[in-house]
């Protein structure tokens, strides 16, 4: 008999796992719980979550509580009494009463190598901290955030070209087999959870506005690269140039050192813009987004707003001017 599932998730990261569960005869997805539609874009039109869009295409019932605790939707899940509640980046804490509604427990696919990076932004911190790998951990859900016993893990390398967007795609794909290969093992008792090492716990709280600010006088070229890739495209990193904000999409750390002060242009031609950073390092800017403009390659910027820039110009505002 197929294992009954209530799936809970919101972003694109969760979609591959939902689609895999729904298409696998070993599982019967009874309902999908996701966040309510939210205003999106300049016109603030309501937009469904990627999980809702996927669930509707699959013909699955969708529940969208503003807050799951004590809601009618929570009562419906409890009434379903599924074999498993499976979550992947749902975005809300689940009450103990809900966790206990599943026969074999509530399990979560968390996008980190737990106990490292508990919290809401594990992929961002892994890249910003220069980690060479991350992964997905399947764990039991408990009342404490991301603290349940770990059941299985898959590791995924972080390459120098990866950003948050590409890593979410890779991790979403990796989560599929992690979930589908292990639910039957959990139900049969073949797979047991292992307590996380509390001495190795680190946290990844949601990205704050000030974390998006780049500091060319404090960050080396490599650190700027990690910082930019660790925030794009969800929370683009930015700096100010003559008071105008510039979002940075892609840069490359350069091996060559410079005597120029941080923020100063060290090379400029029709297709290249190099800028000094901390400790004599420098970056090549490859893609950016000036205020009020679309994302563009550096050649397009240099052919337009940046055509009057010159080597030696202090391009990036430093200190309080960048706050």
N, C-alpha and C positions, 0 to 999 in steps of 0.2 A: 504494500500500500504506500502511496506517495506521502511524503512528509509534508504536512501543512505549514505554510509560511505566511507570516505578516511581515512585509518588507517596509523599512523606514529609511528614507534617504532624501536628499535634496539636489546636490549639484551633479554635474556631468560625471564626476568621479564614480558615482554610485550606479550610473545607468548600465554599464556592461554587466555588472553582477545581477541586477534586476532582470535584464534581458535573458541572461543565461539561466537563471532560476525558472523563469516563465516558460522557457523552451525545453526544459529538461523533464522527462516523464517521472523522474524520481521525486519531483517536488510539485506542490500545488499551492500557488500563490493566491491566498484568499483575499488579501487587500494590500494596498500600498498607502503608506502614510507619508506625507511630505509637507513642506511649509506652504502657507497661503501664497496666492499670487501677489507679487510685489510691483510697485511702480518702477518703471524702467525707462531710461533714456530722457532726452530733453522734454519730451511731451508727457512724461510720467504716466505712460499707459501701462495698465496691469499686464504682467508677464508671468506665465506659468513657469515653475521650476523645470529643469531638464528631466527630473524623475517623473513629474506629473505628465509631461509630454510623452515620455516613453510608455508610461502605464496606460495612458489613453489609447495609444497606438496598439498596445497589446490587449486592449479590452478589459483591463483590470479595474476593480472598484478603487476609487481614490478618496482618501480622507485627508482634510487639510485643517487641522486645529491651529488656531493662533497660539494656544498654549495647550500642550497635551495633558498636563496634570489636571485631573478633575473634569475633563471635557467629555462631551457626548462621544467623540471619536475614541477616546480611551475606553469608554464603556463598551463600545462596539468591538474593539480588539479583545477585551477581556471576555466578551461573549463568544467570540470566535474560538477562544482557547486553542491557539495554534500549537503545533509541535515546537516551532521555533519562532522567535522574533529575530529578524536579521536586520541590522542597521549598518549604514555606511554614510557617514557625514550627514546625519539627520539634522543636527543643529540645535537640539534641545535635550535637557536632562530628562530621563525617564523615571517616573516614580516607582518605588519598590513594588507596589501593588501591580503595576503593569509588567515589570520584569518577571514577576512570579506567575504571570498568566500563561506563559509558555511552558509546555510539558517538559521540554529538555533544556529550557533556558533561553535567555536573550544573548545573542552574540553580536559583536561589532567588528567590522573591518576597519582598523585605524591605520592611517597612512604614516606610520613611523615604525621604527624598530624599538618597540617598548622594552624597558621603561623610559627610553629616551623620547623626549618631545610629547609628553602628554599635553592635551589642550587643543585649541582650535586652529592653529596654523603650523602644523608640524612640517609640511613640505617647504614652506617659506623659510623656516629657521634652519632646516638642513642645508639648503643652498646658501643662505646668507652666512652660515658658519663655515662654509667651505668643505662640508662633508663630501666624501667620495662615493658614499652609498646611502640609501635609505631603504624603505620597504613598506610592507603592510603586515600588521599583526592581527590575527584573529583571536579575539579574547571574549571571555564572559563579561557581561555588563553587570556592574554593581553600582551602588549609590554614589560612590566616590569616583571622580572623573578619571576615566581611562585606567583604572586601578585593578580591574578584574584579572583573574588568572589567565595567562596566555595559553592558547591552544595550538597555534601553528604560526609560522612566519615565512614570508618570502622576501628575499633581498633584491634590490634593483639598483644598479650603478647610476651615479649622477655624472654625466659627461660635461666637459667644459662648454658645450653648446646648449645645455638644458636650461630652461627657466621653469617657473612655477607651472605654466601652461603645459609644456611638454612632459613634465614629471607627473602631473595629474593624469595625463593620458596614459602614461606608462604604468602608473600605480593602479589606475582603474582597471586596466587590462590584467595586471598581476593579481588583483583581488578576486577575479572570477574563479580561477581554479582553487585558490585558497579557501573560498567559501564552498563551492560545489563539491570539491573532493573530500571535504571533512565533515559535513553535516551528518551523513549517515554514520560515520565513525563516532561522532559525539553521541548520537542517539543509541548506538549499540554498546556504548561504554568502552569502546576500543581506544578512543582518544580522551585523555584526561588533561585538565588544565594544570599549569605550573605557576606557582606564585611568582610575581614580579619581584626583583631585587630592589627594595625600597632605597637602598644606599646609592643606586645608580639612576634614580629618577631625575629627569629634567623636564622643564615645562616650555610650552610654546603658546603663550597667550595670543589672542587676536591682535593683529597688526594695528598699532596706534598711529595717528596722523604724523607725529614727530619722527617716527621710524622711516617715513618716506623721504626725509630730507637727506641729501647727500652732502658730505663734508670733505671737500677736496683737500683741505688743509690737515685733516685728521686721518683720512683713509688712504691707504696705498692703492695703486692701480688694481692690484688683485682684489683688495677688499671692496673697491668700488664695483668691480665686475660681479663679485658674489652678491653684493647689496642689490644691484640692478636686476640681475637674473632671479634673485630670491624674492622679488616683489612683482615682477612682470608676468602676466598682464593684469593681475587682480588689483594691485596697489602700486601703480607706477612710481618709481623713485624720481625725485626732481631736485633741481638746484636753480638758483636765480642768476641771471645774467643781466646786469644793468637794471635790476629790479623786476625783470620779466621772468616768469617761471618757464623752465624747460624740463620736459619729462624725458628721461633717458630710457631707451628701449634696448639698445645693444652696444656694448663697447668691447674692446680687446685690450688686455694689459700688454704693454710693450716691454721687451727685455732691456732696451737701451735706457740708461739713466740720464737725467738732465739736471742742470744747475738752476733752472727756472723755478720761480716761486709757484706754489700750488694755484691752480686756476688759470695760469698763463698759457697762451697758445705757443707750442713749440715747433709746430710744422703746419703749414696750410698751403694746399694747392686746390685744383678744381675737384679732386675726388678724395682728399684726405684732410682730416683735422685731428691733430694730436694736442693733448692738454696735459699739463703737469699736475701731479697729485702729490700726496705726502711722501716724505723720505726720498725725494728725487726720482720717484717713479712717474710713469706717464701712460696715458691711455690713448687709443685710437677710437674716436667716436664713429660708430657705424650707422646707427639709426636713432632718431630722436623725434620729439614732438614739441615744437614751439607752442607757446600759449595761443589758443584759438585756431590752431592748425591741425591737420591730420598727421599721422605718423609718416615720416619720410626718411629715405636713405640720405646719408650725409652729403652726397653729391647734389641732390636736389636742394638741400638747405644752403649749401655753399653757392649755388647758382641763384639763390634768391635772397632771403634775409641775411645770410651770412657772407655775402660777396665782398663786403667791405672789411671783414676781419683780416688781421695781419699777425704775423709772428711777433710775439712780445706783448700783444694785447692781454690785459687782465680780463679774460672772458667770463669767468665764474666769480660771483660775489662771495666773499668769505665772511666768516664770523657772524655777527648779529644781522648783517645784511641778508644772510641766507636763511634766517629763521622765519 
